[in-house]
């Protein structure tokens, strides 16, 4: 096993799949010689050339729409949207087209595309380089939405996403690219879509989260462990389809559920988890299902003091765990 | 250069259609038959709508000539069609049957494009390389470009033809598609069927230029405006575009000026926003009698042949109507099927190079 950063694991996942499947192409802004603004595609152009690593114009709708057509004619496109904040020009192609081509054709056409996008705050990206966009896509039948938290999962889930016959939105919290490391096997492995994992076992409170917040939740769990609060952390890994069974099993054990995400709270993904728990595990609850989420601002502002005020931190999560545990 | 022949004195000539097109007489009669069939199916759909048997019609009447001419230069089975809701003649040219068209009109389970999920005229047919179409206009331009890109990268000889109205041509997706197709010299042809109206909004309020084809210059591709009521004029333009695409010389932008003989749809009354003169002029540009007269004048279509085609078309439309009306509705239990891939669905495996969708 080798230790890899989060972005190295993504890069290797792309490279290994391109070696495995000659039909796979990568397309997006600056993905070629430059290797992407974060270097997620670094080295791919040198190995696979212009035909399979395509620098596109600054046209997000085109990146997705062309991927849809290419997939219909036998390719496996993996599109990079440079920042999740810039995905909105492609919303019509993603929601009206990619998500429902299979449904509207009654299964006679598929749309096997993967759309990667860095998201999230904490790197001074301000309003247009820091948004969380997962809730928009999680709402849409026909899409799958993947948000990995470890290098191992990043590579294994990416490979599953690329091989999946349906469109997958693959969101990468950019703060993790170089700050998160972990062991990644050298050989072939995949991590299935739609399966959550219990990252830390505990008995008093369940924290349901994904992406960067998994690390913060683990940090918070460590902080409160010394106070006798045993916290279970559920990493969703895929938010659509949602692994309801793992969430419910955990909440039925602990009786307390805290959902954490950086995206703002109103209409956010936490509401879906809270509703699931309320509907399916009501009799097991020993406290209100609680959400800790980003504030009601459209995204993180630029000035450091404002950004710091915006961000979820391990300490904020620890406070929420303590409050819920004491209920 | 592709408009109808005009002598130096300005008097119209009627060049021999066989000599002009290089197509044999039988093929020309087939094109006429296709147009007549498309028209008759369309007219039947209106009758079914007005008698309460189908919910909705969006009409292709007036567009058949351009589509029939364009498609005559294409090769079904090899080429891809990205249709829109006025592509009745095109889907028939690509191999959809009258029964299949009517199954979709009625929203029946055996509708091959969508199993009754889509509104009428939202065509799709994997077996014929007719890509699934939606209602947001212009989006299919990008799919055509992607299909053409895949064909080029896989070394497959194929052309993607994408059709839309002039209203859709204003969408950003169309700009993004043409730009990318121009950059990569993709084997793709855009056909704009300019009927002068985006529902009720006339061309002068939609488009800053007279001829849309001038936009092609911005994408480094040829742009041609052609009389969409001149079937063989459309064919000749497309023949050249197909040759260019297959030679690796890139895309072509074709604008066919057509006439919309009906309202936008069965929920539209165009007398509210079009003058009587405008409507009369539009009726005068009907491509069906124009092509019939062209063949008649050249002695390629006699009364007996015309009557035989009319009888055959009537029989096909009657059969398709009866067949589709009697066909089974979709099972409500299938409502949430095919949201995600099922084992026998398309796209579960990459098709082999050169192969179409399964």
Interface residues (C-beta under 8 A of the other chain):
Chain A: X21 X23 X25 X51 X52 X56 X57 X59 X61 X62 X64 X65 X66 X67 X68 X69 X70 X71 X72 X73 X74 X75 X76 X77 X89 X92 X93 X96 X97 X100 X101 X102 X103 X104 X105 X106 X107 X108 X109 X110 X111 X112 X141 X142 X144 X164 X165 X166
Chain B: X80 X111 X112 X113 X114 X115 X117 X118 X122 X124 X125 X126 X131 X132 X134 X135 X136 X139 X141 X142 X143 X144 X145 X146 X147 X148 X149 X150 X151 X153 X154 X156 X160 X172 X173 X176 X177 X179 X180 X183 X337 X338 X339 X340 X341 X342 X344 X345 X346 X347 X348 X349 X350 X351 X352 X353 X355 X356 X357
